[in-house]
Protein backbone atom coordinates (compact mmCIF):
# COMPACT_ATOMS: atom_id res chain seq x y z
CA UNK A 1 0.00 0.00 0.00
CA UNK A 2 1.56 3.28 -1.10
CA UNK A 3 1.04 5.52 1.91
CA UNK A 4 2.29 9.07 1.98
CA UNK A 5 4.98 9.98 4.48
CA UNK A 6 3.57 11.09 7.81
CA UNK A 7 3.22 14.71 8.82
CA UNK A 8 4.76 15.16 12.32
CA UNK A 9 2.11 17.80 13.04
CA UNK A 10 -0.71 15.39 12.23
CA UNK A 11 0.12 12.55 14.61
CA UNK A 12 0.54 11.91 18.32
CA UNK A 13 3.47 9.61 18.99
CA UNK A 14 5.30 8.51 22.11
CA UNK A 15 8.30 6.30 22.74
CA UNK A 16 8.42 4.30 25.96
CA UNK A 17 11.31 2.34 27.36
CA UNK A 18 11.24 -1.04 29.06
CA UNK A 19 9.04 0.17 31.88
CA UNK A 20 8.98 -1.61 35.21
CA UNK A 21 6.40 -4.27 35.85
CA UNK A 22 3.74 -4.48 38.50
CA UNK A 23 0.19 -3.24 38.62
CA UNK A 24 -2.91 -4.61 37.01
CA UNK A 25 -4.74 -4.17 33.76
CA UNK A 26 -8.24 -3.38 34.92
CA UNK A 27 -10.11 -0.48 36.43
CA UNK A 28 -11.55 2.29 34.30
CA UNK A 29 -10.14 0.80 31.11
CA UNK A 30 -9.29 -2.83 30.61
CA UNK A 31 -6.32 -3.82 28.57
CA UNK A 32 -7.14 -2.97 24.99
CA UNK A 33 -9.49 -5.14 23.02
CA UNK A 34 -6.81 -6.20 20.58
CA UNK A 35 -4.65 -7.83 23.22
CA UNK A 36 -6.56 -10.99 24.05
CA UNK A 37 -6.14 -12.64 20.68
CA UNK A 38 -2.46 -11.79 20.71
CA UNK A 39 -2.19 -13.57 24.03
CA UNK A 40 -2.96 -16.61 21.92
CA UNK A 41 -0.28 -15.55 19.47
CA UNK A 42 2.11 -15.33 22.40
CA UNK A 43 1.03 -18.77 23.48
CA UNK A 44 1.76 -20.12 20.04
CA UNK A 45 5.11 -18.37 19.81
CA UNK A 46 6.31 -19.04 23.34
CA UNK A 47 4.67 -22.42 23.93
CA UNK A 48 2.46 -21.30 26.83
CA UNK A 49 -0.98 -22.80 27.44
CA UNK A 50 -3.44 -20.21 26.03
CA UNK A 51 -6.13 -21.08 28.57
CA UNK A 52 -3.69 -20.32 31.38
CA UNK A 53 -2.70 -17.02 29.80
CA UNK A 54 -6.32 -16.01 29.32
CA UNK A 55 -7.06 -16.95 32.91
CA UNK A 56 -4.26 -14.74 34.16
CA UNK A 57 -5.48 -11.90 31.97
CA UNK A 58 -9.01 -12.17 33.33
CA UNK A 59 -7.72 -12.11 36.90
CA UNK A 60 -5.49 -9.07 36.54
CA UNK A 61 -8.23 -7.17 34.74
CA UNK A 62 -10.07 -6.99 38.04
CA UNK A 63 -7.29 -4.98 39.66
CA UNK A 64 -7.60 -1.22 39.85
CA UNK A 65 -4.87 1.06 38.50
CA UNK A 66 -4.70 4.83 38.06
CA UNK A 67 -5.69 5.72 34.52
CA UNK A 68 -3.55 8.04 32.44
CA UNK A 69 -5.51 10.86 30.87
CA UNK A 70 -5.48 11.30 27.07
CA UNK A 71 -2.33 13.11 25.96
CA UNK A 72 -0.56 12.56 29.29
CA UNK A 73 2.92 11.19 28.71
CA UNK A 74 4.34 8.13 30.41
CA UNK A 75 7.70 8.11 32.17
CA UNK A 76 10.53 8.11 29.65
CA UNK A 77 8.28 9.16 26.78
CA UNK A 78 8.02 12.27 24.64
CA UNK A 79 4.83 14.33 25.01
CA UNK A 80 2.18 13.49 22.46
CA UNK A 81 2.41 15.60 19.34
CA UNK A 82 5.85 16.93 20.30
CA UNK A 83 8.59 17.89 17.87
CA UNK A 84 10.23 14.57 18.72
CA UNK A 85 7.63 12.73 16.63
CA UNK A 86 9.89 12.68 13.59
CA UNK A 87 12.73 11.18 15.61
CA UNK A 88 10.51 8.51 17.16
CA UNK A 89 8.93 7.59 13.84
CA UNK A 90 12.27 7.33 12.05
CA UNK A 91 13.83 4.91 14.56
CA UNK A 92 13.36 1.96 12.22
CA UNK A 93 11.43 0.85 9.15
CA UNK A 94 8.54 -0.54 11.20
CA UNK A 95 8.05 2.61 13.27
CA UNK A 96 8.14 4.74 10.12
CA UNK A 97 5.57 2.48 8.50
CA UNK A 98 3.33 2.65 11.57
CA UNK A 99 3.53 6.45 11.68
CA UNK A 100 2.63 6.64 8.01
CA UNK A 101 -0.38 4.45 8.73
CA UNK A 102 -1.39 6.54 11.75
CA UNK A 103 -1.27 9.73 9.70
CA UNK A 104 -3.42 8.14 7.00
CA UNK A 105 -5.89 6.79 9.55
CA UNK A 106 -6.26 10.22 11.17
CA UNK A 107 -6.81 11.88 7.81
CA UNK A 108 -9.35 9.24 6.78
CA UNK A 109 -11.42 9.00 9.95
CA UNK A 110 -11.55 12.65 11.07
CA UNK A 111 -13.97 13.78 8.31
CA UNK A 112 -16.08 10.65 8.87
CA UNK A 113 -16.49 11.55 12.54
CA UNK A 114 -17.12 15.21 11.77
CA UNK A 115 -19.80 14.34 9.26
CA UNK A 116 -21.48 12.19 11.91
CA UNK A 117 -21.33 15.07 14.39
CA UNK A 118 -18.91 13.23 16.69
CA UNK A 119 -15.96 14.99 18.31
CA UNK A 120 -12.73 13.60 16.90
CA UNK A 121 -9.65 13.05 19.03
CA UNK A 122 -6.50 11.50 17.62
CA UNK A 123 -5.20 8.45 19.43
CA UNK A 124 -1.58 8.35 20.55
CA UNK A 125 0.67 5.73 18.99
CA UNK A 126 2.96 4.38 21.72
CA UNK A 127 6.06 2.41 20.78
CA UNK A 128 7.65 0.33 23.51
CA UNK A 129 10.13 -2.49 23.99
CA UNK A 130 9.45 -5.58 26.11
CA UNK A 131 7.10 -3.97 28.62
CA UNK A 132 5.46 -0.68 29.46
CA UNK A 133 2.68 0.91 31.47
CA UNK A 134 -0.42 2.28 29.83
CA UNK A 135 -3.51 3.99 31.20
CA UNK A 136 -4.91 0.47 31.45
CA UNK A 137 -1.98 -0.84 33.49
CA UNK A 138 1.19 -2.80 32.87
CA UNK A 139 1.67 -4.55 29.54
CA UNK A 140 4.19 -6.88 27.96
CA UNK A 141 5.21 -7.48 24.38
CA UNK A 142 3.84 -11.03 24.53
CA UNK A 143 0.36 -9.52 24.75
CA UNK A 144 0.85 -7.95 21.34
CA UNK A 145 -0.52 -4.64 20.04
CA UNK A 146 -3.50 -3.24 21.94
CA UNK A 147 -5.69 -0.18 22.37
CA UNK A 148 -6.26 1.36 25.78
CA UNK A 149 -9.47 3.42 25.97
CA UNK A 150 -8.41 5.02 29.28
CA UNK A 151 -5.65 7.06 27.62
CA UNK A 152 -6.76 6.70 23.99
CA UNK A 153 -3.48 5.03 23.13
CA UNK A 154 -2.44 2.37 20.64
CA UNK A 155 0.49 0.40 22.06
CA UNK A 156 2.89 -1.72 20.04
CA UNK A 157 6.27 -3.37 20.29
CA UNK A 158 7.17 -3.53 16.60
CA UNK A 159 9.08 -6.78 17.12
CA UNK A 160 5.59 -8.30 16.97
CA UNK A 161 5.68 -7.84 13.21
CA UNK A 162 8.58 -10.26 12.93
CA UNK A 163 6.60 -12.82 14.90
CA UNK A 164 3.56 -12.17 12.73
CA UNK A 165 5.55 -13.00 9.61
CA UNK A 166 7.77 -15.74 10.99
CA UNK A 167 5.37 -17.70 13.19
CA UNK A 168 2.00 -16.97 11.62
CA UNK A 169 2.97 -16.58 7.98
CA UNK A 170 1.35 -13.13 7.72
CA UNK A 171 3.87 -11.16 5.68
CA UNK A 172 3.78 -7.89 3.81
CA UNK A 173 3.12 -4.25 4.62
CA UNK A 174 -0.65 -4.55 4.33
CA UNK A 175 -0.68 -7.26 6.99
CA UNK A 176 1.10 -4.83 9.30
CA UNK A 177 -1.21 -1.96 8.36
CA UNK A 178 -4.16 -4.19 9.19
CA UNK A 179 -2.84 -4.58 12.75
CA UNK A 180 -2.62 -0.81 13.30
CA UNK A 181 -5.93 -0.16 11.53
CA UNK A 182 -7.68 -2.77 13.71
CA UNK A 183 -6.47 -1.09 16.90
CA UNK A 184 -7.48 2.26 15.44
CA UNK A 185 -10.90 0.71 14.89
CA UNK A 186 -11.15 0.26 18.66
CA UNK A 187 -10.39 3.97 19.02
CA UNK A 188 -13.31 4.77 16.74
CA UNK A 189 -15.52 2.48 18.86
CA UNK A 190 -14.38 4.39 21.91
CA UNK A 191 -15.24 7.74 20.31
CA UNK A 192 -18.71 6.69 19.20
CA UNK A 193 -19.53 5.03 22.53
CA UNK A 194 -19.68 1.41 21.37
CA UNK A 195 -16.86 0.39 23.71
CA UNK A 196 -18.64 1.78 26.77
CA UNK A 197 -22.00 0.29 25.81
CA UNK A 198 -20.46 -3.11 25.28
CA UNK A 199 -18.74 -3.12 28.69
CA UNK A 200 -22.08 -2.37 30.34
CA UNK A 201 -23.76 -5.14 28.37
CA UNK A 202 -21.02 -7.60 29.34
CA UNK A 203 -21.40 -6.69 33.00
CA UNK A 204 -25.17 -7.17 32.79
CA UNK A 205 -24.89 -10.45 30.84
CA UNK A 206 -21.69 -12.25 31.90
CA UNK A 207 -22.66 -15.40 30.02
CA UNK A 208 -22.66 -13.39 26.78
CA UNK A 209 -19.41 -11.54 27.48
CA UNK A 210 -17.32 -13.48 24.97
CA UNK A 211 -19.99 -13.41 22.26
CA UNK A 212 -20.27 -9.64 22.63
CA UNK A 213 -16.49 -9.29 22.55
CA UNK A 214 -16.39 -11.18 19.26
CA UNK A 215 -18.83 -8.70 17.74
CA UNK A 216 -16.68 -5.80 18.95
CA UNK A 217 -13.53 -7.30 17.46
CA UNK A 218 -15.16 -8.13 14.14
CA UNK A 219 -16.39 -4.55 13.90
CA UNK A 220 -12.82 -3.32 14.47
CA UNK A 221 -11.76 -5.61 11.61
CA UNK A 222 -14.46 -4.08 9.43
CA UNK A 223 -13.38 -0.56 10.40
CA UNK A 224 -9.82 -1.49 9.42
CA UNK A 225 -11.21 -2.50 6.04
CA UNK A 226 -13.17 0.75 5.73
CA UNK A 227 -9.93 2.71 6.06
CA UNK A 228 -8.36 0.64 3.27
CA UNK A 229 -11.51 0.92 1.17
CA UNK A 230 -11.49 4.70 1.43
CA UNK A 231 -7.87 4.63 0.20
CA UNK A 232 -8.30 1.97 -2.47
CA UNK A 233 -6.31 4.12 -4.92
CA UNK A 234 -3.26 3.35 -2.77
CA UNK A 235 -3.82 -0.40 -2.67
CA UNK A 236 -1.25 -2.43 -4.60
CA UNK A 237 -1.42 -5.93 -6.10
CA UNK A 238 -1.12 -8.51 -3.35
CA UNK A 239 -2.38 -6.25 -0.56
CA UNK A 240 -5.77 -7.96 -0.32
CA UNK A 241 -4.13 -11.35 -0.08
CA UNK A 242 -1.78 -10.11 2.66
CA UNK A 243 -4.72 -8.74 4.63
CA UNK A 244 -6.77 -11.91 4.30
CA UNK A 245 -3.78 -14.04 5.30
CA UNK A 246 -3.25 -11.94 8.43
CA UNK A 247 -6.95 -12.01 9.36
CA UNK A 248 -7.03 -15.77 8.88
CA UNK A 249 -3.85 -16.32 10.89
CA UNK A 250 -5.27 -14.64 14.01
CA UNK A 251 -8.72 -16.19 14.03
CA UNK A 252 -9.55 -17.81 17.36
CA UNK A 253 -10.08 -21.24 15.84
CA UNK A 254 -6.81 -21.17 13.90
CA UNK A 255 -4.75 -19.94 16.84
CA UNK A 256 -6.18 -22.51 19.22
CA UNK A 257 -5.79 -25.31 16.70
CA UNK A 258 -2.18 -24.37 15.95
CA UNK A 259 -1.45 -24.20 19.68
CA UNK A 260 -2.75 -27.75 20.10
CA UNK A 261 -5.85 -26.63 21.99
CA UNK A 262 -9.42 -27.75 21.50
CA UNK A 263 -11.50 -25.36 19.42
CA UNK A 264 -14.32 -24.30 21.74
CA UNK A 265 -16.51 -21.49 20.30
CA UNK A 266 -17.59 -20.49 23.80
CA UNK A 267 -14.03 -19.34 24.46
CA UNK A 268 -13.75 -17.25 21.30
CA UNK A 269 -13.08 -13.56 21.86
CA UNK A 270 -12.29 -12.34 18.32
CA UNK A 271 -14.09 -14.66 15.92
CA UNK A 272 -13.07 -17.39 13.55
CA UNK A 273 -10.61 -16.92 10.73
CA UNK A 274 -13.49 -16.96 8.27
CA UNK A 275 -15.38 -14.31 10.20
CA UNK A 276 -12.37 -12.03 10.49
CA UNK A 277 -11.66 -12.31 6.77
CA UNK A 278 -15.33 -11.73 5.91
CA UNK A 279 -15.63 -8.53 7.93
CA UNK A 280 -12.28 -7.14 6.82
CA UNK A 281 -13.34 -7.77 3.22
CA UNK A 282 -16.74 -6.19 3.83
CA UNK A 283 -15.09 -3.02 5.11
CA UNK A 284 -12.69 -2.85 2.16
CA UNK A 285 -15.38 -3.42 -0.45
CA UNK A 286 -17.89 -0.99 1.07
CA UNK A 287 -15.57 1.74 2.34
CA UNK A 288 -18.51 2.61 4.59
CA UNK A 289 -18.59 2.40 8.38
CA UNK A 290 -22.37 1.87 8.26
CA UNK A 291 -21.67 -1.55 6.74
CA UNK A 292 -19.89 -2.62 9.94
CA UNK A 293 -22.86 -3.24 12.25
CA UNK A 294 -21.69 -6.61 13.53
CA UNK A 295 -24.09 -6.41 16.46
CA UNK A 296 -27.24 -6.60 14.33
CA UNK A 297 -25.94 -8.23 11.18
CA UNK A 298 -27.28 -11.56 9.98
CA UNK A 299 -24.00 -12.29 8.23
CA UNK A 300 -22.44 -15.58 9.23
CA UNK A 301 -19.02 -16.84 8.27
CA UNK A 302 -17.89 -20.27 9.34
CA UNK A 303 -14.54 -21.96 9.19
N, C-alpha and C positions, 0 to 999 in steps of 0.2 A: 504494500500500500504506500503510495507516494505522498507522505505527509510533509507539509511545509515545516520549516524549522520554527521552533517555539519562539514566542516573544516573551522575554523575561518579565515584561510588565503585565502580561496576561495570565500568569500562573502563580500559584502559591506553592512553594517548594521548601522542604526542610531536610536537613541531613542529620541523622542521629547516630551516635556511636553505639558501642556494645553496652547498652545500659544495664545496670544491676538488676538482678531478679527480685523476686518477692512480690507480694500483693496479689490481688485476685483479678478476675476479668469481668465481674458483674457490676451491680449497682445500676446507676442511671442509664448506662449504655453497655450492653453485653458486647463481648468480642464480636467484631464485624461478621456479617452474615456469610461472607465469602470464606471464612476460616475453617468451618467445620469439614467441608469436603476436602480441604487441603490437609486436614489432620489425617484423612485416609491416604492422601498422597504420601504424607510423611510416614505413615505406617508401611506403605508399600516400599518406600525408599529405604527406610531404616529398619524394617523387619519387626515393627512393634505391632502388637495385637490392636487392631482398630477399635474394637469394642472397649478395650481398656482405656485407650486414649480418649474416646468419646465420653466415657464415664468420668474421667478426670476433668474434662472440659466442663461437663454439666455441673460437677461439684464446685469448681472454682468460680463458675458464673454466679453462684449465690453469694459470694463475698462482696462486700462493699468497698469501693475505692473512690477517692476524690476524682471527679471528672475534670478534665482540662477543657477550658472554654475554647470555642472556635477562634483560631488565629493565635492562640497562646502557644509560645514555643516551649519545647521540652529542653531539659538540660543538655547542653552540648550541641544544640541545633541553632540554625540561623532563623531569625524571625520570618514568618510567612510573607512572601512578596518582597523580600529584601533584595538589595542589589547583588547578593551572593547567589541568586538563583542561577545565573549563567555558570558560575563555578561549580555548583552542585550538579547541575544537569550535564555538564561536560566531563564529569569524572570518568565515565566509561561509555561504551557504545550502548549498553542497556539503559543507563540513566538518561542519555540523550534521547533515545527512542521513546522512553516513557514520558519525558517532558514534551516531546513533540505530540504524543498522543493526548496528553493532558490539555495542551493548548487547543488542539482540534476539538476535543470533547467540550471544553468551555465555550468555544465559539459556536459549536453546533447546538448545545442545549440551552444556552442563555436565551436566544430568541424564542425557543419553544416554550420556556417557562414564562417569559414576558407575555407572549400571546395568550397564555392560559391565565394570566393575571396572578401568577405566583412569584413571590420574591425570590430572586436567584442569588445564591451565595456560592462562590467557588469552593470546592474542597481543597484541602492541602495534601499534596503528594509528599509522603514521608519515606525517605530512603533510610534503611538501617542495616546493620550487619549483626547477625547472630541473635541478638535480643534487644528489646527496647521497651519503653513504657508509653502507652497511649492513654487517651482519656478514658479508655475502657479497661485499663490495667496493663499488667505486664504481658509481653508477647515474645514468642520465639520464632526463629526462621522456619522451624519444622511445621508451624501452623500455616505457613504460606501467606500470600497476600490477603489482606482483609480491609474492610471499611469499618470505622468506628463512628457511630452517629453522635456520640457525646462530644467529640471535638471536630466532627466533619472532616476526618482525615482518612486518606487511603494510605495504607502501610505496606511496604514491600521490601524484601531483601532480594535484590535482583539475581542472586545466585539460584533462586527458584527457577529461573528460566532455563538454566542448564539442566536441572532435574527434569523439568517439563519435557525437554527435548530428548535427554538421554534415557530416562526411565519410563516415560509415558509415550514416547514417539511423536510428540506434538511439536514439530519444528516450524520455523518460519516466522517472519515478523508479524503476520496477521494473527497467528496463534498467541503471540505475546500481547498484541493490541487487544485481543479479545479478553485477556485477563484484566487489564486495566479498565477496559470499557465495562466489564461486568461489575467491578467494584464501583465504578462511577454510577452504574445503574442503581446501586444501593443508595448512593448519595441522592439521586433523583427521587427515589422512594422516600427518603428521609424528608426532602423538601416538600413533597406533595402530601405527606402525612400517612402514607401507606405503612411505613415501618412502625409508627406508633400504634396505629389501629391493629396491626397484626399482633404486636406484643400483648395488647389488651385481650384480643381474641384467644391467644394462646393461654393466657393466665385464666381466662374464663372457661376454656375447654382444653384441659391438659391432654386428654386422650387424642386430640386433633392437632397437637402442637407440631409434630413432624410433618403432617400432611399440609398444614398451613405454611410451614417453612419451605416446603418444596415449591409451592405456588409463588412464594416471594422470590426464591432463587431463579425459577424459570422466567419470571418477569424481568429480573435483572439480565438474564441471558437475552431476552427479547429486546430490552433497552440497548444492550450492547450492539445488537443487530441493527437497531434503528439508527444509531450513530453511523454505522458503516453504510447503511442504505442511503442516508442523507449525503454521504460523500462517495457515492458509487463511481463518480468520475475519477476518483483516486485509486479505485480497486484495480489490482493487476492480476494477470492470469495466475492461477494457483492459490490466490488468497482464500477463496471460498472453501477449497479443499483443506487448507491449513486450519481454517476456523472450525470446520466440521470435525476434523481429526481431533482438535483440542477439546471440543465439546463432548465428543464421544469418549475420549480418554479419561475425563473426570466425571463421568456419570456414576452414580452410586453403585449400580449393579456391576459395572465394569471394574471399578476400584475394589469392591469387596471380593469379586471373583478372582481378580489378579492377586489379591492379598491372601487367597486361600480361605476366605470366609464364606459362610452361607449367605445367599442373597435373600434377605428378608425385607420385603417392601415396607413393613412397618417401621423399619429403622432408617429408611431413606430420609435425607434432609435436603437434597438438591435435585432429585429426579434421575430417571434413567438416562443412559446415553442417548437413546432415541428421542426422549423428551427434550433434552438439552439441545440436540441438533435441530429438532423441529422448531423450537421457539427462537433460536438464534436465526435460523433461516427465515422464519416469519418476519422477524424484525428487519432483516436485510431487504427482503423482497417488498415489504410495505413501506419502509422508511417512515412509519407513522406510529407514535407511541400509543394511540388509541387501539391499535391492533394487539396490544400486549396485556389485555385483561385476562390474565391466567386464573383469576379467582372466579370468574363466571363463565369462562370458555368451556365449550363442549369438546374441544380438541383433545384427542387422546393419541399418544404415541407410545408404542410398546417396543420392548427390545426383541 
